[in-house]
Amino acid sequence: MYDWLLSHISCSLHHRAAILLLAIVICLSGCLSSKQLRNNEYILTSQTVRGNHAILSENLTSLIPQKPNRRLLGLPITTQLWLYQLGQRRYDREAALRELQTQTNEFEQQSQLAANQPKELKKLNRRYGRQLKRLRQKAEEGNWVMRNLGEPPSYFSEKDAKANAVKMQKYLSDRGFFNGQTAYKLDTLRRRQIRVNYLITENAGFYLRNIVYEIADPRVDSIVRQSFDKSKLKTGDRFDFDNMSGERLRIESLLRDQGYYTFSRQYIRATDVDTVRRGNDRRFRDGLEPGDSTRRNVDVTLQLANPPGQSSHPIYHIGEVEVRISPDATQPAVAPVSLDTVSRKGITYLLGGRDISVRLLEAKILLRQGQLYNQTNYRDTQRQLFLLNQFKFVNLNFTDTTNRQLRTLITATPLDKYEATAEGGATGLLYQGQGFPGGFGSLVFRVRNMFGGLETFETSVRYGIEAQTGFVTDPNNPDRVVYKSQELGVSSSLIFPQILFPGRLRFRFTRYAPRTQVSLSFNNTFRPDFRRSLLRATMAYNWQTTPTKLFSFLIADINLINAGDGNEKVISDAFKQQLNTLKNEGSTVYLSFRRSLSSSFSLAYTYNTNTPGQNRRANFLRTVVESGGTTLNFLSDKTIAQWSDSINGTGLQFYKFLRANVDYRHYIPIRSRTTLAFRINTGLAYGYGPNGGPVPYEKFFFAGGSNSVRAWLPRRLGPGSAFPYQANDPTQPAINTDNKQFIYLFEQPGNVLIESSAELRGRLFHLGADVNGAIFVDAGNVWTLGNNSSRPGSAFRFDTFVPQIAVGTGVGLRFDFSFFVVRFDGGIKVWDPARRYIDTKNELVDKRFILPEFSLGQLFSSANPLVINFGIGYPF
C-alpha cells in the first residue's frame, strides 16, 4: 500500500526527506514556549480585514501600526519567535548593560588623557567606536541570535485593536462613507496565539453634487477658474478627502507658478460640507447626476482667503540672479575678481577660479531677472544642475527685498575633477552538479568638466575569466564540455550636457535634462573553440521629460566584428566543422563568426514608477524599436553581395534588419516587506538582407538564465520544441545516459521571444544583511521565423506556439546589502516542450510534463535537476 501511494505522488520526493520534513514541521509547531511569555498575554500572529468592497484592504491594513509575528506558510508556527526565545535563554541584559557602561567609562577616561593629542584621540574614537556600537546594540536589541535570526514577541492589546477600528472608521468617513462602521473579532489559536479580524461595513457612499469656490482676490479667482478642467474634484465622484487635499495642493502649485511666492494651501479651507439625501430634480433632468432616491449627495464650498489685513495676495518677481561655484582648492587663496566674476544675460557668475562654460550653465538656469516667480522653474533648475553629475550639492535660496523682488542665490559645490574606482567580483557555472568558479575585475577612470563645457569623460578596462559550455566537445576528451573563457574589454565615452545638433531644435530639450553620449569600445573574447572581437562606436541622445519618463535616441551604432581560431587547435577545428554542418542544414549561425559590419539606429522609451526601497504599486515599461542597415536600402542586393565577396570585395558580411522589444513589469505590495512582481517580455528580430536575410548574432533573442526562465541554463532554451541533438545524428536528442538529462552545449538564438514571470518576494530574516526569499514561476521560449528541416518545431506558428512555451518554477535567496543585492535562484523544469520526440525505436516519447522527474534525493543527478542561477540585483 505504501509503495502504491508513492507511485501516485505527482512530484516524487525521497521518502526519507519527506519524513524528515514532516518531523520538522511537527516539532516547530510546538516549539513556542509559553513560559517565556508575559502572564495572561497573547501573541499577535495574524490581522485580517473583511467586509470591505470599495476600499482596498491594503489601504486599511496600512493603518495598523502593530506587526504580528510571522508564521511559517500561514500555519501557527512562529519559527522566528522561537529562535528569539532560544537566544533569550542565553541572554543577560543586565550583564550587557554593565559591559556597555564599563567600556563607556574606560573610553571617557582614555579620552580625557588624550585631550591634547588629536592623533591619539582619533585612534581612540576609531577603536572604541566599533566596540561601543556593538555593545549598545547588544544591550538594546539582544544577542546575535535574537537580532539576526529571531523576532521579538508581538503582544496583542485590546486597546490597540479598538484604536485601529476607530482609525479605520475615520478612514471610511474620509473616503465618503460617512455612515461606515467598523468592529473587530478575536480568534484564539493554539499556544496563546490570537488573530484579529477587523469587520468593515461601508454602507452607502456620499457623492459630490455642487462644488462652489469663494475666492476673495479677483486675479486669483480668474486664474483658478481657468483651470477647472484640471480640478481634482469632479461632480458625481464619491467624496474623498485625498481629492480635497489634492485640489488644495493643485491650486497652491498653480498660483506659485504665477508669481504667488508666499501663497500656501493654508489659505484654502472647506468651509461647508453639506450632506443631502435626494438628488436635485433639475440636475437629474440635465443628466448631471443619477436620479436615485437612495443616493447620498454632498455639497462642498471651498474658500480661498486673503492674507490677514490685505485685500489681495502679493505677487513676486525674480530679482538679481547670482551663481556661486565653490573655489578650486588648487587655485590661489585670493584670485583676481576679473577671473572669477562673469556676467551674462542678467546672471552673475562667481566661478571660483574654475573653467566652466557660463553659456551651458545659463541653459540649465531657468530663472531670469524680471520674470514672475515660478515654482516649476525653481524645481527644474535645481534638478538640471544636479543631473549634470558635476556638483556634490546645489542650493537655491531667495531673499525677499522691499519691492517684492526675490534676490536669487544659487550655490554649487563641484565634485572632484578626477575620480578612479575599481571593482571586482566572482562568477560561477553549475553544470550537472559540478561548480566551475570564475571572476572579473574592472578599473574606471572619470574626468569631469574636461574641456570646460561640463562634459564627463569616462574610460574603463575590464578583464574576466569564467567557465562556459562550449559549442563542441573536446575530440581528445569527450567528457570535457566546459571551457575557460577570457574576456578583455576597453571602453571610453564622452557625455555632453546638451543635444549636439545644428539649428535651434536642440534648445527645445533644455527642460528635459538632455545629454549626448559618444562612445567607443573594443571587446575581445578568447576561448578554446574561437576568438571573437568587437569594435563598437555609438552616439546617443538622452532626455527625460518627467522623473518617470526617459527617452533615448541612438542615432548611430556601428559594430565591426571579427572572429578567428581558438587557442586550442583541435577544439577550434572541430568547431569550424560544426559551423559547416549547421550551414548545410540551413542555419545562419556561421555568419556570426566571420568578419561583419552592422550599423543601426534605435529609439527607446522607458516609463518607471518603481523606487528602490519603497514597497508600493509600481510599473516599469521599456520599448525599443531598432532599424539596422537602413542606408543599405539605397543599394542593390547585387552590390552588397559584391562588397561581401572575400576575394574581390571587402569580405564583410552586411546586415539589414528590424528589431522591436517590449518589457513590462508590475509590482504589487502584499505587506510592508512582501511584494508580488510580474513581468512580460516580448521581442521580434527580422532580417531582410541578401543571403537569407540574417540578423546579427548580438541582435537575436535568447531564453534561459538568471534573468529569464531560470530552470534552464543561460541562453540554452529553445528554439520552440527543438531539442539539443547529437553531433552524429541530428534526429536524436543529446541525452546523458547516466541521468537522462538533456546535454545543452551551445546557445540557442531566436527571432521571436515570449516570456513572462511571476515572483513572490518577502523578507526572511537579518544576517549581516536582509535575507529575502522568493517563490517564482517562469514561462517562455524563443522561436525562429524560417523553417529548418533538420530542427522541426523551431519556427514560430500561431497554431502551435502555446504548447511550446517552457515552464519552470523554483525558490530563491537574496542578500540585500542596501547598496547591492546578491541573488541565488534555484529552478526546476515543469514543462519542457523539447521532451517530445521519436526515439531510436521509432516510438513517440512524450515527457514534456517533467516535474515528476524532480527528486529531493537527487537534486543535481535526476532527469530534472535543480539549476542554480547567480546574479547581482533582482531579476526584474
N, C-alpha and C positions, 0 to 999 in steps of 0.2 A: 504493500500500500504506500509505503514511504517513497519507494523508487518511482511508483506511478505518479505520485504528486509532483516529484521533482521534474519528471519528464514533461509536465504540462505548465511549468512556470515560464512565462514569456521571456523573461530576462534571466538567464541561468546564473545563479550565484553559487559559489562554492559553499557547501552546507556547513562547513566549519566556520567560515566567515559570517554566514547568516546567523548561526547560533551565538557567536561572539557579539555580533551587533545587537541581537535581541537581549543578551545579558547586560550589555552596557546601558541600553535604554531602560531596562527594569531597575538597574542599580541607580541610575541618575534620577529616575522618577521618585525615589525615596531618599535622596541624599540631602535634601534640605533639612537642616537641623532646627527644630522648633525651640530648642533650649537656648539658642543664641538670639532669639527674637525678643523684643520687649513684651512685657506682660500684657495680655489681652489686646495685642496689636495684630493686624493682618497685613500681609504683603500684597501690594497692588500689582497684579500681573496682567491686567487687561482693562482697556477702556474702549467702549464702542458707542456710536451714535446711531440711533434708529428713529424711524418715523418721518424724517425729512425727505422732501421731494424736490422743491425748487432750489433749496440751499445745498451746496456741496458739503459732503461730510468732512472733507479735508479742511474746509474753512472753519467748521465748528470745532474739530479736534485741535486746531491750532490755537484755540482759546484756552486750552487746558495746559497749565504750566507743569503739572506733575507728569513725570515719565515713569511708566510701570517697569518692573523688572522684566527683562526679555526672557521669552520662553523658547524652547527648542522645538521647531517645526509646529508651533501652535499648541503643543502638548503642555501639561502642567509640570514642566521640567525646567527649572531655573538654574541652568548649569553655571552661569557666571556668578550668580548669587552664592551658589555652593562653593565656588572657588574663592570668593571673597571671604566666606566664613572659614574656609580651610586656612587661608592666610592669616585670618584674625586670631586663630588659636595660638599662633606663634608670634603674636604682635603685642608689644607692651608700649602703649602710648606714653605713659609716664617716663619710661626709660628713654624714649625717643626725644621727649621734651628736655629731659635732663642733659642728654648728649648735645642737643642743639644749644642749650644755654651755656654749657661748658665751652664749646667751640666759639661761641659768640664772645664770651668773656676773654678767652685767650686771644682772639683776633683784636679786640679793643685794646688789650694790654700791649700787644706787639705793635699796634698802630701808633700808640702814644710814644713808644720808644723810638719809632722811626719817623716821627712827625716832621723832622727837618731833613729827611733823606728821601727825596722824591722817587729815586730808582728803587730803593728798598721797599717803599710804601706801595709802589706799583706791583712789585713781586708778591707782596703780602696779599694785595687785593686779588691778584690772579690765583694765588694758591688757595686762599680761604674762600674765595667766591664760589668755586665749584662745590667745595665741601658744605658750605652753609646752605647753598641751594638744594643740594641733595638731602641734607638733614631736615631742612624746613619742609620739603615735600614729603618726607617720610613721616614727620610729626603731624602734618595736616591731612594727608591722604592715605597713610598706611604704608605697609611694606611693599616690596616689588610685586608679589603675587596679587595683593589687593588692588594695586594701582593699574597693573597692566593686563591681568587675566580676569580679575573679578569685577563685580559691580555691587556697590553698597545697597542695602535693602531700601526699597521704596515703600514706606508705610502708608496705609490708607488712613485718611482723615475725613470724617463725615462733614466737618466744617469746610474742607476744600471742595467736596462734592456739591454742597449747597452753593458755595460761591461760584463754582463753574456753571451750575444751572442758571444762576442769576445773570452771569455774563452772556450765556447763550440766548437768554430771553431778550436781553438788550440788543444783541446782535440781530435777532429776528426783527425787532422793532426798527432798528436802523436800516433794514432791508425792506421795509414796507409791510411787514407782518405785525401790525400794531397789537393785534389780539392773539399773537402767538403765545404758546405756553410750553414750559419745559419742566421736566421732573427727572428723577433718577431711580434706578432699581439696582439692588445689590444681589450678586450671586456668589455664595461662598463655595470655594473649591477645597480640595484636599490639602492637608498640611498648612492650614491657616493662610490660604491664598484667597483673594477676593477679586471679583470682576465688577466693574461699574458700567451699567448700561444707562446712557442718557437718552431719555424719551422726548422726542420733539413733536409738537403739534403746531403746524404752521398756521392753520385756519386761513381765512380769505386775506389776500393781499390788498393793499391800497395803491391806487394808480393816479398819476398826475393828470389833473383836468385843466386848471388855469395856472399859468406861470406869469407873475407880474413883477416887473422891475421898476423900482422907485429910485431914480438917480438924481441927486441934487445938483451936480455940476453939469451944465448943458453940453460942454465939449466932451466930457467923459460919456455922457448919455448917447451922443452921436456915435462915438467910436464903438461902444458896446453893442448898440442896436444894429450896426452894420455887420456885426459878426455873429448874429443869432443863428446862422446856418451851421456854425461850429459849436453850438452850445451843447453841454453835456446833459442838459435837461430837455427831454422831449415829451410833448403831450401824448398820453396814452401809455407811457412806460411806467413800470412799477416804481414807486418811491424807493430811492436808495440813497442813504446818507453819503456813500462814497461818491455818487454822482454830484451831490450837493457840494462836497469838498472839492471835487474835480472842477466844477464850474467856478468856484471861487479862485482856484489856482489858475484856471484858464484866463479869467478876467485880469488877475494880477499880472500874468506874463504878457497879456495883450497890452495893457496900459504901460508896463515898464518898457515895452518896445516902442512906445510913442512918447517917450520923454519923461514919464512919471517915475522918477528915480526913487522917491520916498513912498510910493504907493504900496500898501500892504493889504493882504486879504482880510486883515482885522477890520478894515472899513466896510466889509461886506457882511451883512447879517440877514438871516432868515427871520424876519420879524413876525411872520404869521404863517402857520401851517394849520389849515382848516380841513378837517375830515368831514365829508358829507356822504350820505348813503346812496342816493339815487343820482343817475346821470342827468345832465341838463337836456331837456327835450329838443331845444334848438340845435345843440351840438350833435345830438343823435341824428336829427334830420339832415344835417350837413355832412354826416359821415365822419365826424371827427372823433367819436367815441362810441363804444357799444351801448346799446340800449338795454342792458341787463339790470334788472331791479336789484339784484344781489351784489352788483359791483360797487366796491368802495372807492370813492374818489378823494383826492387831496388837492386843495388849492394852496399854492405856495407864493409868498411875496418875498422878493429879495431887495434889500435896501442898500444902496451904496452911499454912505455918509461922507460928508466933507470933513477935513481936519477940524478939530475944535477951534472955534473963533475965526474960521476962514470961510470965504464964500466959494472957494474953488480949490482944487488940488494944484500944487505948484508944478511947473514944467522946467526941466533942467536941460542944459546943453553941455556938450563936451568943450572944455576949455583947453588949456595948453596940454600937449601930449609929450611926455618925456620918457625915453627908453634908456635905462642904465644897465650896462653889462659889467659884471664884476671884473675888477682889474686882473690882468695876467700877472701871475707871481714872478714870471721871468723878466718882466719889464722893470725899469727903474721905479723907485718908490714914488717919485713926482715926475709925471710926464707933462710935456707941454700941452696946454689946453687945445692948441690948434690941431694936435694929433689925435686928441680924444673926442672932441666935440664936432658933430656934423649935423647940419640942419637940412631937411629935405621935405618939401610939401607940408609944412606946418608941424613936422615932428622933429624934435631934438634928440639926437643920439649921442650918448656918452659911452664910447666903445671900450674904454679902459685899456687902450693900447693894443687892441685886437684887430686883426684884419678881417672885417666882416662886411659883406655887401649890404649896404643900407637899402638898396633897391629891392632885394629879396625880403628883407625884414619888413619893408613897407607893404609888400603884398600880403604878408601874414597879419598885419595890424589893421583891423577894420574900423578903428576909432579915429575920427578926424575932428579937428577944432571947428566949432560952429555947428556940428551936427546935433540933432536931438539925441539924448541919451537912449541907447538901445541895448537891452539886456542880452539879446541874441548875439549882437556884435561883440559884446564883452565876453561871453562864453566861448564863441568861435575863435576869438583872438587868443584866449588862454589855451584852448585846445590845439590850435595850429602851431603855436610856439612850442608846446610840449611835444607834439608829434614830429617835430624836426629831429628829435633824438640828438640835440646839441646841448641841451641845458638840463642841469640837475633839478633846479627849481625855477618856476616862473610865477610871479605875483603881480596882480593888478590892483592898485589902490586909487581911490578917488578922494579928493579933498574939495568940500563944498565952499565956494567963495561967496562973496556978498551978492553978486549978480546972478546967482544960481548957475554959475559956470563950474563944471566939475574938472578940476585940475587932475590930469591922469598921469600916474607914475607907474611904469612897467619896469620891474627889476628882474634880472635873469642871471643865474649862476651857471656858467658853462661847465660841461663835462670835460674830463681830461682829453686833450687833443690826441694823445696816443694811448692805445689800450691793447693789451695782449692777453689772451685767455687760452688755456689748454684743457682738454678733457679726454677721457678715455673710458672704455667700458669693456664688458665681457659679452660674448655671444656663445651660442651653443646649438648643436644639432643633435636631436634624439632620433636615431634611426634604428627601428626594430629592437628597441630596448637598450641600445648602446649609445652612450653620450660621447659627443665629439666637441671639445671646447674650442673657443677662438676669442679674439679680442680686436680692439681698434683703438686708435688714438688720433687726435687732431689738434692743430695749433691754428689759432685765429689771430690775425693782426688787423687792427682797425685804426684809421686816421680820420678825425673829424675836421670839418672846415678846411679841406685840403687845399683848395685854390681860393679861399676867401668867399666862396659862394654858398656856404653852409652845406657843402657836399659831404658825403660819408664814403670813404674808400675802405673796402674790406677784402682781405685775401686770406685764404685758408689752405692748409695742407692736411690731407687725411690719408692714413695708412691702416689697412685692416687685413687680418688673416683669419679665415674661418673655414669650416668644413661644409662642403656641399656635395650633393649626389651628382654624379656625372651623367653625361648622355650615353656613355657606353661603359662596359666593364673593362677591366684590365685583361687583355688577352693572355698575359702570363700569369694572372691571378684572378680567376673568375669571381672569387668571393669579394673582391675589392670593388665596392660601388661608391664609396665616399672618398672624395679628393680634397686636397688642400688648395684653397683659392686665395690668392693675394690681390689686393686692390690698392692702387696708389692714385690719388686724385689731387689736383690743384685747381682752385677756382678763385677768381677775382671779380669784384663788382664795384661799380661806382653809382651812388644814388644821389640824384639831384632833387631838391625840394620844389620842383615845378614841372610842368609839362613842356618838354623841349619840342616845340612845334612852331613853324613860322606863322606869322599872322596873329590876329587878335583872338583866335579861337582858344588859345591856351589860357587866356585870362578868365574865361568862363568857369574854370575849375578852381579858382582861387579859394572859394569857401570850402572845398572838399578835400583839403589836405593832399594835394596832388604830389606824385613822385614819378620820376623817370629813372629806371634802373637799367644800366648797361652791364652785361656780364660776359665773361669769357672763362671757360673751364676746359680742363683736359683730364680724362679719366682712363686709366689703363688697368685691365684685368688679366692676371696671369693664372692659368690653370694647366693641368697636365694634358687636357684634350684640346684646348685652343687658347689663343691670346686675342684680346679684343680691346681696341682703343676707341675713344670717342672724344672728338674736339667739338665743342658747342659754343655758339655765340648767340646771345639774345638781347633784345631791347624791349622793355615793357613799360606801359603807363599804368599807374595805380591811383585810384581816387576813392574817397569814402564820403558818400552823400549824407549818411547818418551814422551814429555809432554802431548800428547793426547791419548796414548795407555797404558792401565793398565791391568795387568793380576793378577788373584787371584786363588790360588790352595788350596782349603780346603781339607787337607789330612785326617782329622778326624772330624766328627761332631756326637757326641754321645748324645742322648736325653733319659732321664728316666722320664716317665710321670706317674703320679698317680692322681686318681680322687676319690672323696668321696662325702658324703652327704652335701647338702647346709645348710645354717644357719637358714632356716625355714622349719621345718619337713613336713608340709602339702604340700608346693610347691615342696620340694625335692622328696617326694613320687610320686607326680603327674608327675614329670619329669622322674623318673625311669619307670613309666608306659608308658610314651610317647616313651621312648627309646625301650622298649619291643615291642610296637606296630610297630614302624619303622623297628625293626629287623625282625618281622614276615612278613613285606611287602617287605623284600629283601634289606633294607638299611643297610649300614655298619657304620653309624654314631655312633652306640653304642660302637664300638671298640675304639673310641677316648676318651671314659670315663671309661676305665679300665686300669689297670697297663700295661704299654707297654715300650718296649725298641726299639729304632730305631737308626741306625748308617748309615752314608753315607759319600761319598767324592764327590767333585764337582770342576769344572773348570769354571771360569768366565772371560770374556774378555769385556773390556769397551773401546770404542772409543768416545772421547768427544772433539769437537772443539768449544763448546759454552762457552764463557767467560762472567760471570756476569757483568752487567754494560755496555757491548758493544753490540749495536744493529747491528749485521751483520749476513750474512748467516752462518749457523752452522748446524752440525749434531751430534746426540748422538745415539750410538748403544751399547746395552748391551746384551750379550748372556750368558746363564748359562746352563751347562749340569751337571746333578747330578745322581749318582747311589747309591741306598740305599740297605743295607743288602747284599752287594756283597759277603762277606765271607760266608754267609749262603748257597750259591750255592754249597759249598763243603759238605753240609749235606742234608739228605733226608727230604722230607716233613713230613714223619712219625716221625723222630727225633725232628723236630721243633714243631710238634703237641704235642709230649710228654713233651717238655720243657714248652709249653704253658698251660699244664694242671694245673688247680688251686689246685688240691689235691695232686698229686704225683710229679708235676713238679714245675717250678718257678712261674707259674701263670702269666707270662709276655706275652703280645702279641708282636710278632716279625713281622717285615715288610721287604719285598723285593720289590723294586720299581725303576722305571726310570722316570726322570723328566727333561724337557727342557723348556726354556723360552727365547723369543727374544723380546726385547723392542727397537723400533726405533723411533727417533724424528727428525723433520726437522724444522728449523726456517728461515723465510724469512722476512727481513726488508721491510716494506712498506714505512715508513717515518722515521724521526730521532727518534721518540718515539712511533712508531706503528709497531707491529710485527704480522705476521701470523704464527702460530705454528701448526704443525701436529704431530700426534702420532699413531703408530700401535703397539699393544702389543698382543702377542700370546703365548700360552703355552700348554704343554701336560704332564700329570702325569699318568703313567701306573703302576699298581701293579700286580705282577706276583707270589706272595707268596701263601701259603696254605689258605684254608677257603675263597676262592673267590678273593684272591689277593688284600687286601685292601691297601690303601695309607694312611700314617699318616695324621691326620687332618691338621697339620701345612703345609703340602705339597700340599694340594688341592688349587685350584684357586677360587677366588670369584670376583663377579662383583657388582657394585653399590657403591656409596660413593664419597667422596671429590676428590679422585684421579682416579676415574673410570667413570662409567656412572652416572652422578650427578643428574639425575631425579629420581633415586631410592635410598632408604635408604642403608647405608653401608652393603655390603655383603648379600643383600636381593634379588638380581635379579637372575632369573633362577630357576632351570636349564632348558634350552630350552624354550619350550612353556608351561611347567608345571606351574600350578597356586598354590598359597598358599591355602591349603584346610582346611576344618573344621575338628576339632578333632573327632567328632562323625560321620562324613560322608566324607571320602576321595575323593568321586566322585564329590563333590560340592566345589566351591571356597569359601574361608572365606571372606565375604563381609560385611562391616559396613552398616547396614540397613538405617542409617540416611543420610549418604553422598555418599554411593555406592563406597567407597574406598576399595581396597584390604587390608586385615589385614596381614601385613608382621611381623610375630612373631619371626622367627628364621632364622639363617644364611643358605645359600644355597650353599654348596660346589659343585665343579665340577672338572672333569678330563681334560676338554678341555676349553681353554679360547681364545676368539677372541674379541678384542675391538679396537676401533680407536676413535680419537678425532680431531677436528679442532677448533682453537680458534683465534679470532682476538683481540689483546691486544693493548691498547693505553692509553696515559696519559690524564686525565680529568682536574685536577687542583691540586693546592698545598694547603693543610690544615694541617699544622704541619708536614705533610709527603706528599709525592707524592701520590695522589689518582688516581689509574689507573682503567680503566674499561675493560670489556671483553664481547664478544659475542661468544658463543660456541655451538657446535653440537657434541654430543657423540653417539656412537653406539657400541653395543657389547652384549655378553652373555657368560654364561658358560654352558657346557653340561657334562653329564655322558657318560661313554663308554659302560656300560651294560644297557640292557633294564630293566625297572621296571614297572611291570604290573599295579601297583597302581598309577603310575605317567606317563601316556603316553605323549610322546613328549619331554621327558627329555634327551634321548640319542642322541648323535651326528650322523647324517646321511648326506652324501654329497648331496643327492637329496632333503633334507628338511630344512637344517640349515639356508638358506638365509632368508626366511620369519620369522625365529625365532630370528633374530637379533633385539634387542630392540634399539630404537632411542629416544634420549632426546635432548632438547635444553634449552638455558637459558642465563642469563646475570650474571656478577659478578663484585664485587668491591674488589680492592686490595690496602691496605695501606702499602706503601713501606717506611720503616724507615731506609733504606740503609743496616742496619745490619740484619734485618729480615723483612719478609713480612707477614702481617695478611690478610687472604683471606676469603671473603664471596661469595658463589656462590648460585644462585637460579635457580633450574632446573625444567622443566615440561616435561611430557611424550608426545612424538609424536606418537610412535608406540610401543604398549605393546603386545608382542606375546602371553602372557598368557590370554588375553581377548577374547579367542575363546574357548567355552565350551558348553556342553549340560546342560541346566538348569533343575530344578525340574519338569518342564512341558514337558520334553523330546524334547525341541526345541533348535535349534542351535542359540547361541548368538555369534555374531562376532563384537566386538567393539575394534579391535586392533588399528585402527586409532583413537586414543583417544584425539588428540589435540583439537577438537571442544568442549570437555568437560571442558576445562580450562576457568575460568572466573575471570576477574579482581575484580569483586564484591565479589567473594567467593574464595579468594586466597588459603585458607587452608581447606575449607569445601566442595569443589566440588569433583567430582569423579576423577578429575585430579588436585591434589593440588600442590602448589609450595613447593618444597623440598629445604630447606636451608642447605647448607654444610659450615662448618667452618674448616679452615685449616691454617697451617703455611707453607709459601713458595708457589711457583707456583705448579699447578697440574702436570705439566710436562715441 
